[in-house]
Amino acid sequence: MKLLSSFLTTFLFVLHTCIVSANDKVIKIPIHQRTQTHNNNAINKRASTTGTNGNMTVPLFNAFGKEYLIEIGVGNPPQYFNVTMDTGSADFWIPKSTCPTTACPHSRFDASRSTTYTALSETLSIVYGLGSCSGHYARETITFDNSLALANFTLGLATETKDILRIESSNTSVTSNGIFGLGQPGLSIKTGNKPTHLVQALYNARQIPSPTFSIFLNSQHGLRSELVLGGVDSARVGSEIQYAPIVTYDVSQYYVLPNLGLNATKPVAANNATRLYWAVPGQGVKIAGRSFTNNSTLLQSYIFDSGTTLTYVPDAVAKSIVESFTSDYIWDAINQVYLVDCSQQQQGHVEFLISTSLESSSSAPIVLSVPFSELVVSIDNTCMFGIAPSGGYQLTTGETWILGESTLRSFYTVYDLGRHQMGFAKLAVVSDNITVATDKQQSGNDQKTQVENNAPERISSNTTKSSDASSIIVNIKRNLFLSIFLFCLGKFLL
């Protein structure tokens, strides 16, 4: 009986581990980094979200300096597109074959070649602070390198664009050919039912273990970045992940009001709580080792936006930070940024303080530390400071704080749709020797961008463990483990 009990216990343990492992897999997707050329029309901030009749205008896609692109297949068979990953918008769109090449100069989606295409009646019309696109919505199958597919996903097909899709002067550049919005569904401009967030849809389809995604952008000079669907890549995390709640907004009036502080405690906040941005309660900023500290008298919504190159803060705060960095700066009034000497090598960190409460400042806030070295952003032979004044641009009532790529590169971010929270951790030190090849996408719809060692990878967080047993049962266990291992392997490969 003891031998049988041992056998059954082992069998159930391994079978349970196998079942958990087969479903508890996150997907790592490589992110291409593309450095753009300098032009005076490329810098812009998010547009105001305050519109007439309480409607919201669409935030700007800021494509300046370095873009972060991922490759997505659309249709069956898939047609591949490099699209800009943007946590500051919520719509995914690509150019359609009916879009003229003057407006859509790269590969375009041919609906007639897909067996899973369904057109929708809703029109796509997005006016950005810089540029625009129009077309219609559709439902299609989207694919990540044939290893993960999601059917009936709602996306936009652009039949006209302006000042968004550009032809690069260098043939070696991986080019953006659409926008992949990972923002909160409430931010979508689609009328009627909003599209389900991609990560939530993957979770609903049991493709990933949790409705969570995380982003590792790497340093300015790092070559590999990652988007993880379904969890985190523990190899990239160098500390405990600390979480803060997502800010909701009251959009019932002619303005967008963050439900923070006293507003968060009002009964009306529960009835008018729209999630728009990946935003958390911010309580100030300081510079480690310097005298400058800015403690907000009221909590502010700090918006995290991977589609914006710089970080935008109130004007006086931006000026104080750059003056703490150097006295040798030039104010570029055209582009509304500070220009600094590219050889500047100042020691120190800018620290953004995050409250873990929507109602009040925390006595022990989450500290997001950004080294000065990451705030010298090189564009061609010019360098700009990674923090700029937000000026008169307002996304909501109150101050505008947008933490863009210049700060996001310095820590690991987790976006949790299920618990409505964001997580932050220090980065682990990982070698990133990876070579990005040239973009092959421009010559045809079916050609995929080749990136060395960059295929999406499934990670399992569980491993099996065997224990000692009597000599009679050892061979049985060995065979059992082998059989279930092969079964698990088959599950992993599916």
Disulfide bonds with the S-S distance in Angstrom:
Cys18-Cys488 2.05
Cys99-Cys104 1.98
Cys342-Cys383 2.06
